[in-house]
Amino acid sequence: MISNIIDQEIKKAMLAKNTAQLRGLRAIKAALLLAKTEKGSSEEITEETELKILQKLIKQRRESADIYKQQNREDLYQVEEEEIEVINQFLPKQLDRAEVAAIIETVIKQSGATSVKDMGKVMGMANAALAGKADGKLIAEIVKEKLA
């Protein structure tokens, strides 16, 4: 489970006095704890849910970083980028566009989709196949291209 690794990494970052790493790790831990208490204390969070939470954190950080960049706030932009780097350490390697397109191609063949009307069905299967390995925005973009 990612949460166990995070606890160990927080201790290491504290000992090394690495504030950037520590800030990112604490953000992850807070998000995981929030998700755990949301579901109910008796349930453990699945690894798939943990990956979704991490992707959500990265998406939030990217949006903030873009806003800071537009407003010429380089200091805050840098903080967000550091946190993105820390969070990325706990995600599986992201596939590039060509690899995602190849997987989506096989998903489309399996589903028998022929038009954009079938996008919902293809997206469901594609998201399951690419869970944690690609950004949802990229998946949707490629599915739309292939079905158009």
C-alpha positions as a printed NumPy array, in Angstrom:
array([[  0.   ,   0.   ,   0.   ],
       [  1.189,   3.464,  -0.879],
       [  0.192,   4.891,   2.517],
       [  2.762,   2.706,   4.32 ],
       [  5.517,   3.835,   1.964],
       [  4.479,   7.477,   2.438],
       [  4.876,   7.194,   6.227],
       [  8.421,   5.859,   5.815],
       [  9.3  ,   8.538,   3.264],
       [  7.983,  11.287,   5.57 ],
       [ 10.373,  10.1  ,   8.291],
       [ 13.29 ,  10.105,   5.835],
       [ 12.412,  13.591,   4.576],
       [ 12.16 ,  14.9  ,   8.153],
       [ 15.578,  13.508,   9.023],
       [ 17.077,  14.927,   5.822],
       [ 15.295,  18.262,   6.445],
       [ 14.008,  18.144,   2.867],
       [ 11.101,  20.598,   3.058],
       [  9.987,  20.28 ,  -0.577],
       [  9.789,  16.486,  -0.332],
       [  8.083,  16.693,   3.052],
       [  5.453,  19.141,   1.785],
       [  4.535,  16.835,  -1.112],
       [  4.445,  13.734,   1.085],
       [  2.235,  15.423,   3.661],
       [ -0.177,  16.469,   0.908],
       [ -0.395,  12.846,  -0.241],
       [ -0.906,  11.578,   3.299],
       [ -3.632,  14.15 ,   3.97 ],
       [ -5.492,  13.21 ,   0.775],
       [ -5.254,   9.482,   1.566],
       [ -6.473,   9.994,   5.142],
       [ -9.362,  12.111,   3.904],
       [-10.38 ,   9.398,   1.434],
       [-10.136,   6.724,   4.118],
       [-12.363,   8.611,   6.553],
       [-14.82 ,   9.426,   3.768],
       [-15.401,   5.767,   2.959],
       [-15.718,   4.736,   6.586],
       [-13.047,   3.667,   9.035],
       [-13.672,  -0.055,   8.558],
       [-12.655,  -0.073,   4.889],
       [ -9.096,  -0.014,   3.604],
       [ -8.451,   2.036,   0.487],
       [ -7.599,  -0.063,  -2.56 ],
       [ -4.401,   0.594,  -4.467],
       [ -6.483,   1.615,  -7.482],
       [ -8.213,   4.28 ,  -5.371],
       [ -4.839,   5.473,  -4.082],
       [ -3.603,   5.905,  -7.658],
       [ -6.719,   7.899,  -8.565],
       [ -6.139,  10.145,  -5.556],
       [ -2.52 ,  10.739,  -6.592],
       [ -3.596,  11.58 , -10.143],
       [ -6.17 ,  14.003,  -8.768],
       [ -3.467,  15.679,  -6.65 ],
       [ -1.226,  16.06 ,  -9.689],
       [ -4.081,  17.515, -11.734],
       [ -4.787,  20.066,  -8.977],
       [ -1.106,  20.995,  -8.745],
       [ -0.808,  21.381, -12.539],
       [ -3.833,  23.686, -12.649],
       [ -2.404,  25.787,  -9.822],
       [  1.024,  25.866, -11.466],
       [ -0.509,  27.083, -14.744],
       [ -2.341,  29.879, -12.948],
       [  0.811,  30.918, -11.073],
       [  2.798,  30.888, -14.322],
       [  0.209,  33.143, -16.02 ],
       [  0.371,  35.568, -13.101],
       [  4.197,  35.593, -13.117],
       [  4.404,  34.063,  -9.638],
       [  7.538,  32.008, -10.265],
       [  8.019,  31.268,  -6.543],
       [  4.596,  29.633,  -6.16 ],
       [  4.911,  27.945,  -9.555],
       [  8.151,  26.33 ,  -8.384],
       [  6.504,  25.045,  -5.177],
       [  3.744,  23.341,  -7.201],
       [  6.279,  21.801,  -9.605],
       [  8.283,  20.395,  -6.675],
       [  5.142,  18.791,  -5.25 ],
       [  4.262,  17.313,  -8.661],
       [  7.72 ,  15.701,  -8.785],
       [  7.232,  14.169,  -5.327],
       [  3.76 ,  12.818,  -6.15 ],
       [  4.962,  11.404,  -9.493],
       [  7.414,   9.165,  -7.617],
       [  4.469,   7.096,  -6.367],
       [  2.652,   6.723,  -9.687],
       [  3.451,   4.044, -12.253],
       [  5.435,   5.228, -15.281],
       [  3.143,   7.257, -17.518],
       [  2.753,   5.898, -21.041],
       [  3.508,   8.154, -23.995],
       [  0.908,   9.13 , -26.58 ],
       [  1.814,   6.335, -29.044],
       [  1.54 ,   3.615, -26.379],
       [ -1.806,   4.97 , -25.177],
       [ -3.073,   5.144, -28.771],
       [ -2.084,   1.5  , -29.367],
       [ -3.937,   0.32 , -26.249],
       [ -7.   ,   2.384, -27.162],
       [ -6.912,   0.881, -30.665],
       [ -7.222,  -2.628, -29.191],
       [ -9.952,  -1.487, -26.778],
       [-11.955,  -0.074, -29.703],
       [-11.613,  -3.377, -31.587],
       [-12.694,  -5.362, -28.512],
       [-15.723,  -3.16 , -27.899],
       [-16.788,  -3.092, -31.537],
       [-17.214,   0.689, -31.4  ],
       [-17.71 ,   2.417, -34.742],
       [-18.668,   6.028, -34.033],
       [-18.413,   8.811, -31.484],
       [-21.744,   7.571, -30.078],
       [-19.827,   4.618, -28.595],
       [-17.328,   6.887, -26.829],
       [-18.763,   6.251, -23.353],
       [-18.378,   2.493, -23.684],
       [-14.828,   2.827, -25.059],
       [-13.846,   5.352, -22.364],
       [-14.983,   2.99 , -19.605],
       [-12.904,   0.138, -20.983],
       [ -9.928,   2.399, -21.794],
       [ -9.891,   3.949, -18.318],
       [ -9.896,   0.473, -16.779],
       [ -7.061,  -0.685, -19.052],
       [ -4.963,   2.44 , -18.512],
       [ -5.707,   3.083, -14.82 ],
       [ -2.864,   5.147, -13.375],
       [ -0.784,   4.901, -16.552],
       [ -2.231,   7.805, -18.534],
       [ -4.068,  11.059, -17.978],
       [ -7.835,  10.899, -18.508],
       [ -7.724,  13.994, -20.701],
       [ -5.227,  12.337, -23.06 ],
       [ -7.292,   9.133, -23.164],
       [-10.465,  11.064, -24.066],
       [ -8.632,  13.054, -26.732],
       [ -7.244,   9.926, -28.42 ],
       [-10.562,   8.03 , -28.205],
       [-12.312,  10.979, -29.854],
       [ -9.705,  11.059, -32.656],
       [ -9.979,   7.324, -33.298],
       [-13.786,   7.26 , -33.346],
       [-14.212,  10.398, -35.48 ]])
